[in-house]
């Protein structure tokens, strides 16, 4: 195991027992889960001025399948535990607030980068697991829109997730959500037609059907309250995913010559070098991610 992978494993897995403990016992576990994702993360980034050990480009994660699978499975389990705890009556308001925040941050700051890694894997099973990680936060279309639209058009007006200079996040987010959903749907429909596959093989069938399944499970766990908490958690996670794209590509544009955009480079993505949060987010703050 490489040095970077050791750090990823320790930092990204640590919130799992904290959030699980908070959902089961509340109390100090709830406080610890919030402090880990905020005070500890921010404090270590500020105090320790160094970059995360870097392996050769692209080498960290092909050998990290076990970590990615563990994180994805943990995400499903934490969602179920959190919904049950939030919809129940045994925890205080403070404990519920802490569980909601910590779980939402885990989904948006760890679950999203991990799902991103999985949908880019070569193995079909790993890609499918990444899609379900996104489906579990009702954001399944990102598994299509990100590789088929964002990767192709990043830094151009054709990319829904590249924010214009001067555009506010609140003006960007709903537009990016809707446009990426539609662009991903169009791209997948065209691929389906070229391959001559039946309509039921369309990925968006799984995205919409999977979202319905997730909401049904949430309702079975916690009734109407469970359903509403699921919608709130997924909305919180999606807001962070959209914020990530907003910040990473804000105001950056690729030069277009002869109708063709220049190749994507480090100049088309903002980078954050902080070592702890880079480890927390599986190096997602690197350029061109």
Buried (B, 14 or more C-beta within 10 A) or exposed (E): EBEBBEBBBEBBBBBBEBBBBBBEBBBEBBBBBBBBBEEBBEEBBEEEEEEBBBBEEEEBBEEBBEBBBBBBEBBBBBBBBBBBBBBBEEBEEEBBBBBBBBBBBBBBBBBBBBBBBBBBBEEEEBBBBBBBBBBBBBBBBBBBBBBBBBEBBBBBEBBBBBBEEEBEBEEBBEBBBEBBBBBBBBBBBEBBEEEEEEEEEBBBEBBBEBBEBBBEBBBEBBEEBBBBBBEEBBEBBBBBBBBBBBBBBBEBBBEEEEEEBBEBEEBBBBEBEBBBBBBBBBBBBBBBB
